[in-house]
Amino acid sequence: MSNKLEERYQHSKFAFRIISLMHDNPLLPIFRKPDKLLKAAGIKPDQKILEVGCGPGFFTIPAAEIVGEEGFVYAVDVHPLAIERVKEKIEREGIKNVTPILANASNTGLPDRSIDLAFIFGLQYIAGGLEDVISETHRILKPKGVFSFEKTRGSEKKLIDEVERGGFIYSGRQARIFLFTKAKDDVND
């Protein structure tokens, strides 16, 4: 491995470890309340959902519990250590309704119209760019599927405009969670 590539990988590992320390802190759920945020995002029992940028799985396990045994969670992240951590957690907890996917969220590999709801929480930066992730999310969501987005910074209007350009209709917000519904994409919807 070249020195620059090795340095970037080490930096990436260090950044992931810092994020993990924050997300695995037992006090964080008291302040961040994952169940409340996930329910505000529209997650319900029996849904198939996509978590974009799952990180170390702070929202993954609570999402799996909400959707229940008849539901399913696809947890996507570009960082191998994130996927490794999620795998460890689901194995330790005996959770069977989560599949971690090492991929860029702009190319998940999931089938067309297979997901009820997709959510992005807490990401300051989206690998692959937001526009490509919106396009991929539109492709994999079922008709009238929900795309929930936690706004972390920047203009609300810009976020709404960008997601609507990708084929979604803004349907309101719950605190910092912006909700969008997939617009019809052909005559069969």
C-alpha positions in Angstrom: 0.0 0.0 0.0 1.4 3.4 -0.9 2.1 5.8 2.0 -0.7 8.2 1.1 -3.2 5.3 0.8 -2.0 3.8 4.1 -2.3 7.3 5.8 -5.8 7.8 4.5 -6.8 4.3 5.7 -5.4 5.0 9.1 -7.2 8.3 9.3 -10.4 6.6 8.3 -9.9 3.9 10.9 -9.3 6.6 13.6 -12.4 8.6 12.5 -14.5 5.4 12.7 -13.2 4.6 16.2 -14.1 8.1 17.4 -17.6 7.8 15.9 -17.9 4.3 17.5 -16.9 5.7 20.9 -19.7 8.3 20.7 -22.4 6.0 19.3 -21.6 3.1 21.6 -21.7 5.4 24.7 -24.4 4.0 27.0 -25.6 7.6 27.7 -26.2 8.5 24.1 -29.6 6.8 23.8 -30.8 8.9 26.8 -30.1 12.1 24.8 -30.5 10.9 21.2 -33.6 8.6 21.8 -33.3 6.3 18.7 -36.8 4.8 19.1 -38.4 8.2 19.1 -36.4 9.3 16.0 -37.1 6.1 14.1 -40.8 6.3 14.8 -40.8 10.0 13.7 -39.1 8.8 10.5 -42.2 6.6 9.9 -40.7 3.2 10.7 -43.4 0.6 11.6 -43.7 -3.1 12.2 -43.4 -5.4 9.2 -41.6 -2.9 6.9 -38.5 -3.5 4.8 -36.2 -0.6 5.4 -32.8 0.7 4.3 -30.5 2.5 6.7 -28.1 4.7 4.7 -24.8 5.2 6.5 -25.4 2.8 9.4 -22.0 3.4 11.0 -21.5 1.2 14.1 -25.3 0.4 14.3 -26.7 3.0 16.7 -30.0 3.0 14.9 -29.8 -0.4 13.3 -30.7 -2.5 16.3 -33.6 -0.3 17.4 -34.9 -0.2 13.8 -34.8 -4.1 13.7 -36.7 -4.2 16.9 -39.4 -1.8 15.6 -39.9 -3.7 12.3 -40.1 -7.0 14.2 -39.7 -10.5 12.9 -41.8 -9.9 9.8 -39.8 -6.8 8.9 -36.2 -6.4 7.7 -33.4 -3.9 7.9 -30.7 -3.4 5.2 -27.8 -1.5 6.9 -25.5 0.1 4.3 -22.2 1.7 4.9 -19.0 2.3 2.9 -16.7 1.6 5.8 -15.7 -2.0 6.4 -15.3 -1.4 10.1 -18.9 -0.2 10.3 -20.2 -3.3 8.7 -18.0 -5.5 10.9 -19.3 -3.7 14.0 -23.0 -4.1 12.9 -22.3 -7.8 12.3 -20.9 -8.2 15.8 -23.9 -6.5 17.3 -26.5 -8.5 15.5 -24.7 -11.7 16.3 -24.3 -10.8 20.0 -28.0 -9.8 20.2 -29.2 -12.8 18.1 -31.0 -10.5 15.6 -32.0 -12.3 12.4 -33.7 -9.5 10.5 -30.7 -7.3 9.6 -28.4 -7.6 6.6 -25.3 -5.4 6.7 -24.2 -4.3 3.2 -20.7 -3.0 2.5 -21.6 -0.6 -0.4 -21.9 3.0 -1.4 -25.6 4.0 -0.9 -25.7 5.3 -4.4 -25.4 1.6 -5.6 -26.9 -0.7 -3.0 -27.5 -3.7 -5.2 -31.1 -4.0 -3.8 -33.9 -4.9 -6.2 -36.2 -2.2 -7.7 -39.2 -1.3 -5.6 -38.2 -3.6 -2.7 -38.1 -1.2 0.2 -40.9 0.5 2.2 -38.8 3.2 3.9 -35.2 4.5 3.6 -33.6 6.8 6.2 -30.5 8.9 6.5 -29.7 10.0 10.1 -26.7 12.1 11.3 -24.6 12.1 8.2 -22.7 15.3 7.6 -21.2 13.9 4.4 -22.8 11.4 2.0 -20.4 9.2 0.1 -21.3 9.2 -3.6 -23.1 12.5 -3.3 -26.7 13.2 -2.2 -28.0 13.4 -5.7 -26.9 9.8 -6.5 -28.2 8.5 -3.2 -31.6 10.1 -3.8 -31.7 8.5 -7.3 -30.9 5.0 -5.9 -33.4 5.5 -3.0 -36.1 6.4 -5.5 -35.3 3.2 -7.5 -35.5 0.8 -4.6 -38.5 2.3 -2.8 -41.9 0.9 -3.4 -44.6 3.2 -4.8 -45.5 5.7 -2.1 -42.4 4.6 -0.2 -41.0 7.0 2.4 -37.6 8.6 2.5 -36.8 10.1 5.9 -33.9 12.5 6.2 -32.5 14.0 9.4 -31.3 17.5 8.6 -28.0 18.2 10.2 -27.0 21.4 8.6 -27.5 23.7 5.7 -30.6 25.2 4.2 -34.0 23.4 4.7 -35.2 24.8 1.4 -32.1 23.5 -0.4 -32.6 20.0 1.1 -36.3 19.9 0.2 -35.6 21.2 -3.4 -32.9 18.6 -3.9 -34.9 15.6 -2.7 -38.0 16.8 -4.6 -35.9 17.0 -7.8 -35.1 13.4 -7.3 -38.8 12.3 -7.6 -40.1 12.8 -4.1 -42.8 14.9 -2.6 -42.1 16.7 0.7 -44.7 15.6 3.2 -43.7 17.4 6.3 -41.3 17.0 9.2 -41.2 15.8 12.8 -38.6 17.9 14.6 -35.4 17.5 12.5 -36.7 14.6 10.5 -37.8 15.6 7.0 -40.3 13.2 5.4 -40.6 12.6 1.7 -42.9 10.3 -0.3 -41.9 8.7 -3.5 -43.8 10.3 -6.4 -45.2 8.2 -9.1 -42.5 7.2 -11.5 -44.6 5.6 -14.2 -48.2 4.8 -15.2 -48.2 1.5 -13.1 -47.7 3.3 -9.8 
